[in-house]
Amino acid sequence: MSQGKVVKVSGPLVVASGMEEANMFDVVHVGEQGLIGEIIEMRGDKASIQVYEETAGIGPGVPVVSTGAPLSVELGPGLIETMYDGIQRPLEAMYEAAGPNITRGIKVPSLSRTRKWKFVPSVKIGDEIEAGDIIGTVQETIVIEHRIMVPVGVSGVVEAIESGDFTVEDTVCRVRTEDGNVKELTMMQKWPVRKGRPYKEKLVPEMPLITGQRVIDTLFPIAKGGVAAVPGPFGSGKTVVQHQLAKWADAEIVVYIGCGERGNEMTDVLMEFPELKDPNTGESIMKRTVLIANTSDMPVAAREASIYTGITIAEYFRDMGYSVAIMADSTSRWAEALREMSGRLEEMPGEEGYPAYLASRLAQFYERAGRTISLGKEGRLGALSAIGAVSPPGGDISEPVSQATLRIVKVFWCLDSSLAYKRHFPAINWLQSYSLYVDRLEEWYAENVNKEFPQLRARTIALLQDEAELQEVVQLVGVDGLSHEDRLKLEAAKSIREDYLHQNAFHEVDTYTSLKKQYQLLKMILTYYELSREAVAKGANFNEILELPVREDIGRFKYVEEKDTDEAYNKIMETLRKAVSALTAKEVEDDD
């Protein structure tokens, strides 16, 4: 444990001399209060330290003590339903200890040391175990079974294992390793945040992460274990999209990181999530959520750590064999923290003042997502999907953070301020967004939803693109200058936009749409278009086709509850066919 002295203070950056024995990324304690910091640069015996707390009052000569260990998180029962700050200090425990404002230098354990958990062993004495094997389980919440795994680097024969109520520090299992030593295992393990947790194998993602958001699931799906970016200007609905995904995505566990965002947005999460019911379990969504809050008024350096803290916790649950989704809101604020620290270190700036290593740091974060087979004899399948919001200044996605993100991710949900101003939410621009998982997921959609679904999707995108071209013509010659065929295209595209892509996040039914209901609604809209084309070709009255009352029923279908969709779908489809054929027959009679 090396000790040095402060020689320079520049905001969250502290330079200390006499630190030649310390290592990069070691955690240090600064001053009498023991402020937490991390060494981010070494020059001779001088260490540059990023301090995760307010440095006011720290001056030259103040002692700095290295712990000799990197910044790590505690992993074990008690993570779910807890809200942490950027360096995994539980906010509720800090509030109880020191009141509403975070006191500098406060020491609170990440996992409760007093709470007891009921441990149920799943191995017996004499069993051979290796890293990643499950030695027992703890029922952490009603919906989440916490699987206690053998830490990385430990293998051997079980000498003793007990069931009963234990704290996270109590020994639950003794293992005799190959070299004859006895290793005591607890329910808690530590892991350095900047190092990805190991796995056996990484697999190709081949099934979608179903979100219940029509524009995402149908047009721009993300795979389980995939990565997506949501860039968009101020007020375009990034946070609401992130909240919707956290609420409804079919991931078993959600890690939500509020990185440098407004405090009121995290308050919304805290108020909403406990009251929301998970569609799969019927329990509160909080029962499967870990929250990390590092709001804009908290120390800037801790933003940088919050992203790594979140992804390490997510990897831990992935290793148990769960499907995990991580929401990072927003990576731009994290990049701003990088920029600030880089400026204070006096590094050569890259584009727009961001450090030259911005792209590689972003890649390090997103590359930790994926579908993996975990360590251990069982070979559990887990998935970690990462969705990062990007807040480009002025909505200009040509800036470095957006561009570096787009080079890494495979799904791009482009939020558009003009759609947001028209109150079209989610404001995902269907002409600029893309998903590179579509081809790979088509087979899954065809097998699990309907074999027609991939064709319906392709026709939908074609119609929306045709509409954009026709709109330019309309501006020149007006709607009346178009052929009936083109006008029908416009009507179909309008129906797709208003009835299908527009979705109300705050409506109790419309907030979530199952894949089956998505298929039914899309099928109705496109059936109306096809039947109308045929009828007009046979001479049916164009205006009467536009004014069919059944169109109203199609538009209202999204507000039909899931249990009633089949009945409503069959009824509307029947009404639609009868109405169009009646118009066609009427035209034939008139001709006669």
N, C-alpha and C positions, 0 to 999 in steps of 0.2 A: 504494500500500500504506500504509494509515493505521495509526498506532500510538497506543495509549492506555494508561491505567493503571487497575488494578482499584480500585474504591471500596467495593465491598460483595460479600460472599460469603454465599450462603444455600444450602447443600448443592450440588446440581448447577447452581444458578443463580449466575452471576457478573455483576455490573454494572461496566462500564468507562466512564470519561469520556475525552473527547478523541477520540471516534470519529465526528465529524461527516461525515467523508468516506466512511465505510463504508456499505454497503447492507444492506437486510434479507436474511436467509438467507445472508449471506456466511460462509464458513468462517474461523475465527480460531484462532490459536495462543496459548494462555495460559501465562504464566510461562516460566521457564528450560527446563523440560522440554518445552514446546511442546504442552500438552494440547489435543486437538482440541475445538473448540466451534463453535456456529452461532448467529448473531445472530437472535433471535426477536422483538425489540421495540426500537424506537428512540424515545427521548424527548430532543429537543434533541441535545446531543453525547453523551448517555449511551446506551450500548447494553446491552441485557439479553442475556446469552449463555447458551445451554444447553450445558453441557460434557458431552461423552460419556465422560469418564473421572472417576475419583475426584478430588475437589478438595481433599483434606486437605493442609494446608501452604500453600495459596494464601491470601494476605492482601492488604490494601490496599497499593497502590504497585507491585504486580507488573505487569510490562509485558504488553500484549495487542497482537498484531500481526494485522491482517486480511490474508487472501490475495487478496481482491478477486474470489473465485470462489465460486459456490454449492456446497453439498454435492453431489458428483457420484460416479457409479460408473464404474469402468473396464469397458468391454464389449469382449470379444475372445476368442480361443481360450484355454482354460485355466479357464473358469468351471465346466464340468461336472466332477463328482466332487469339487469343492472344498467345504470347509466354512468359512463366513465368520462373523465377528461382525456386530453390527447396523450397523456403518459400513463393511462390506466389507473388513475386514482378515482375511487367511487365518489361521485358528487354528493350522494345522499349522506354517506358516512362523514364526508367533510363538513356538510351543512350541520349535522348533529354535533360535530366536534367543535366547530369554530364559527357557526352562524352563516348568514347569507353570502358574505364575501370570502373568497378563498384566501386564507391566511398564508403568507409566504413561509416556505420551509416546513409546512405541515406534513406529517408522516402518517399516512393511513394505509393499511395493507389493502391490496387490490381485491383479495378474496377474504371473506370473514374468517377469523381464526377461532371464533367461539361457536359458530353455528355447526350443529352436527348433522351429518348426512347418513342415511341408511345404506350401507354398502353390502351388495349381494355378490359373493364371489362367483366367477364362471370358470375357474380352473381349480384343480385340487392338488394336494401335496404330491410331489413326485413328477408332476407334468413338466415337460420341457417348454420353455417360452422364449420368444425372441422379441426384438424391438417392434412395436406396433400391435402385438397381440393384446386382446382384451382380457384383463384379469378379473374384471367384475363390473357391475353397473350400479348407478345411483339414479333414482327417479327424481330428476332435478325440478321439472314442472310436470303438470298433468300430461303434456304432450311430448316432452323431450326426455328420453332416456340418456343419461350421460354415461358414456362408456369409458371406463378407466383403462388407459393403454400403457403398455410397457414403454418407458422413455427410450429415445434413440440412444444406442450404444450399450444397452443392457440386454443380456441373454443368459440363460442358465436353467437351473432346475428349481422349482418351487419348494422351499423348505417349510414354510409356514404361511398360512393365509387364514384370515378371520372374517366372519360376517358380524354385523352389528352397527351401532351408531358411532361414527368417528368425525373428528374435525379434519380439515384438509392437510394438516401437519402430522396427524397420527399415522404410524406405520400400519399398513393393512396387509402387507405381503413381504416375505423375506425370500430372496433369490440367491442361490449359491452359483456364482459365476464360474466360468471355465478355469480361471486361475485360482479357484478355491476360496475366494473372498465372499463374504455375505453382504448383499446389497439390500438395504431396506427401502421399500417402495411406499410412497404416500399417494394420496388421491390428487395431489397437485404436482405439476411440473413447470419448469421455467423454460422459456425459449427466447433467444435474441431476435428482436423484431426485424432487423435488416437482413436476416438470413431466411430464405424460404425453407419450409419444412420438407424433409425428403419423402419420396414416394417410390413405389416399385416401377410404375409405368404410366405414361401419359397417353390417353386414348383420343381418338378423333371424336368430336362432338357429333352426335347423330339423332338427338331428339330435342324438340324445342322446349324452352322455358316458357310455359303458358302463363300469360299475364292477365288475361281477361280484357285487355285493351284491344279493340278491333283493328285499329290502324297498325298496331305492332304485330299482333298474332297473324293477321292475314297478309299484310303487305311486306313488313320488314321484321321477320321473326328473329329472335336471338336463340341460340342453342344453349342447352344446359352445359355449363362449362365454357360458355362464350364470353366475349367482351364487347361492350357497346359504349358509345359516347353520345351524350345529349348536349350539344352546344346550342346556345340560344341567347338572344339579347335580354336585357332587363324586362321583366314583366311578361315573358313569353310562356311561362309555366314550367320551367325546369324542375323546380322543387315539387310542384304538384305531380308531375310525371314520376319523379323519384318516390314520392309518398305512395302513389298508386301502385308502383311496382313492389315497394316494400310491403304494402297491404295484401296484394292479390297474387303476386307471382307464386307459382307452385313450388317454391323452394321450402324445404323443411325448417330452415333457419335463416334469419335475415340479420345482417350486421349493417347498421345504418350509421354512417359517419357524417356528422355536420361539421365540415371543415371551413372555418372562417366565415360561416354564414350568419345571418341575423339571429339574434337571440329569440325573437318572437316565432321564427320558423321552427326552432327546436322545441319551443313551448307548445306549438301546434301539435307536433309529433307526440309530445308527452301527454297532452290532453286527449288526443284522438285515439292513439293506439290502444290504450287499455279498454276503451269502449267498443272497439271494432271486433266483430266476430270473424274468426278464420272460417272460410267457406268449407274447408275440408274437415276440421275438427269440432267446430262450433264453440271453441274456447277463445279467449281474448288473444289478439295477435301478439300482445306483449309476452305471452307464454313461450314465444319462440324467437324473441328479438333481443339483440344486444345493441345498445345505443352508445355512441361515442360523440360527445359534444365538445367541440372546440370553437366556440363562437367568436365573432369578430372582435369582441372586447377582451378576449383572453390573450396571454402572451403569444406573440407571432411565431416564435421558434417552435412552440408545442404543436403548431399546425403541421409542421414537417413530420413530426413523430406520429401524429394521429392516424395518418393514412397507413403507416406500417403497423401500428398497434392493431388497427381494424383488420387488416389482411392476415395477420398472424393468428388472431382469434378465429377468423373464418377458416383458415387452413386446418386448424386444430379440429374443428367440427367436421370438415371435409374428410380428415383422416379417420374419423369414427365411422364414415360411410354415409354421411348425410349429404343432401343436396343443399348447398348454401348460396345465398345471393348477397353480394356486398354492394351497397350504394355509397358512392363517394360524392358528396355535395359540398363544395365543388373543388375539382382538381386545380382550377385557376387560382383559387386562394392559396392552395398549397404551393403552387409555382411562385406566387408572389412572396411567400415566406422564403423560398429558395433564393429568389432574386435579392431580397433584403439581406440575407446572410452572406450571399456571394459578394454584394456591394461592400459590406462591412469588412469582409476578408480581403478586400481590394483586389479581387480576381479580375482578369480581363473579361469585360462583359461580351455576351453574344448578341443576337438579334433582340432589339427592344429592351436591352438591359438584362435579359434573362441570362443565367449562366450557360456556358457552352455545353454543359452536361445535362441540360434539361431533358432532351429527348431520351437519353439513356436511362435517366432516373424514372421517367414515365414508363418506359418499356419494362424496367425492373419491377414496377408495381403491377402492370397489366399481365406480364408473363407469368405471374404467380397464380393466375386463374387457370382453369382447365378441368377436364374430366380425368380422374386418376384412379389407379389401383393402389391402395395404401400398403404400407409395410405390414409385415405379419403373415402368418401361415394362412389366414382366412382369405386374404386378398380382397378386402371390401372395396366396393365401387363407390366413389364419392365425386361430387362435382362442385366446382366453385365458379360462379358466374359473377363477373365484375361489370358494374354499370357506373360510369363516371360522368357527372355533369360538368360542363365547361362553360364559364361565363366570360365570353370574349368582350372586351370593351367596345361599346357601341354596336355590338352584334356582328363585328367584322371577323369572320372565321378564317381570314388569311393570316391572323396573328400567330405567333410561334406555338402557344400552348395547344390551340385547336389543331394546327397542322401536324405537330408532333404526335398528338393523340390519334388523329385520323390515319397516320402511317402505321399505327399499331393495331387499332381495333378493326373488327370486321363488320360492325353494324353502326350505321350513322343515322341517328334520328335528328334531322335538321329542324329546329324550332324556328318558326317564322314570325316576326313581329307583325307583318301585315295580316296574317291569319288571326293572331291574337287580338289585334285591334277590331277585327270583324267578329270577335267573340267566338271564333271557331277553335274549340279545344278538344283533345290535345292538338296544339298548333304545329303538328309535324307535317312539314311540307312534303307532299307525296311525289313531287317531281325531282327534288334534290336529295332526298334520303335514299339509303340503299342498305341491303343486307347481303353479305357474301355467303351466308349459310343457306340461302333459299334452295339451291340445287340439291344440297345434301339432305335437306329436310323434306323435300317433296314426297319422297317415298313414305316417310312416317305419316304425313298428312293424308296421303292416299289410303293408307292402311287403317289409320286410327280415327279419321274424321269421315271422309268420303272420297271415293276414287276420283270424283269430279273436282275436288277442291283445288288442286294445282291449276287446272284449266280455268276455273272461275277466277282465280287470282290473276292469271296472265291476261284474261279478257278485261278485268277491272283496270289493271295498269294501262292497258292499251287504250281503253275508253278515256281515262283521265289525261293521257298524253294527247289524244286526239282533241279533247276539249280545249286544252291549252292552245293548240294550233288554231282551232276554230274561233276562239275568243278574239284572236287578232283580226280575223276576217270580219267578225261581228262589229268590231270597233270601226271598221272601214265602211261596210255596206249595211249594217243593221241586221237584226235577226231575220227579218222578212226576206232578205236577199239570199238566205240559205235554202238548200233543198230540204224536203221533208226528212230524208234519211239523216242529214246532218243535224237537223233540229232535234230529231229523236236521240241522237248521240248526246247532244247538250243536255236534254232532259234526263237521260240515264245517268250521265256524269253528275248532274246536279243532285239526283237522288242518292248516288253513292256518297257524295260529299256531305249532304245534309242529314241523310238518314243513317248512313253507315259509319263514315269516318268521324263525324261529330259525336262526341260521347261526354255525357255529364258526369264528372267525378263525384259530384255531391248529391246525385239522385240514387236513392237506395236500391233500385233495380238496375239502372243503366250503368252504374259504376263498374260492374263486372259482367262480362258476357262469356258464357262457355263456348267452346269451339263448335259444338253442335248448333247452338243458336246463331253463331256467326255464319256458319255455312247456310242455315235456313234463310237468314235475312239477305245474304248476298245472292242466293239462288233466286229468291223472289224478285229482287231488283233486276237481275239479268234476264229472268224469264219474261218480266214485263217488257223489257227492251226487245227481246227476240220476237215475242208474239206481236208487239206493236209494229215492228218492221214488216212482218209477214202480212199483217192486216192492211197496212198502208199500201203495200205492194199490190194487194188485191183490190185496192180502191176504197178502203174504209175512210170515214171522215177523220182527218188529222186532229182537228180541235176536240172532237168528241173523245178520241183516244187519250189526249192530254188531260181531259177533265174527268176521267173515270174515278168514281168514288173509292175504288179499291186501293188507289195510290195512297190515300190517307191512312188506310189500314196497314199498308206496308211500312209507312213512316212511323206508325205507332207501335209496330211489332217489338221494337227494342225496349219498350216499357212493359212488355208482357213478362210475367214471372217465369223462371226456368221450368217449373213443374207443368205450366200450361202451354209451353211453346209448341209441342207436337200438334195439339188440337188446333191452335190458332194458325199454325203453318198450313195444315191440310185445308182448313176452311178458306184461308186467303187465296191459296193456289187454285182451289176449285172455283171460287168467285171470280178470280182473274181470268181463268180460261173461259168461263161462261160469258163474262162481260165482253171480252175481245171477240169471241166467236159470234156473239149476238150482233156486234157492230159490223162484222164482216158479212154475216148473213143478210143484215138489213141493206147493206150496200148492193149485194147481189140482187135482192128483190127490187130495189129502186131502179137498177139497170134494166131489169126485165120490164 
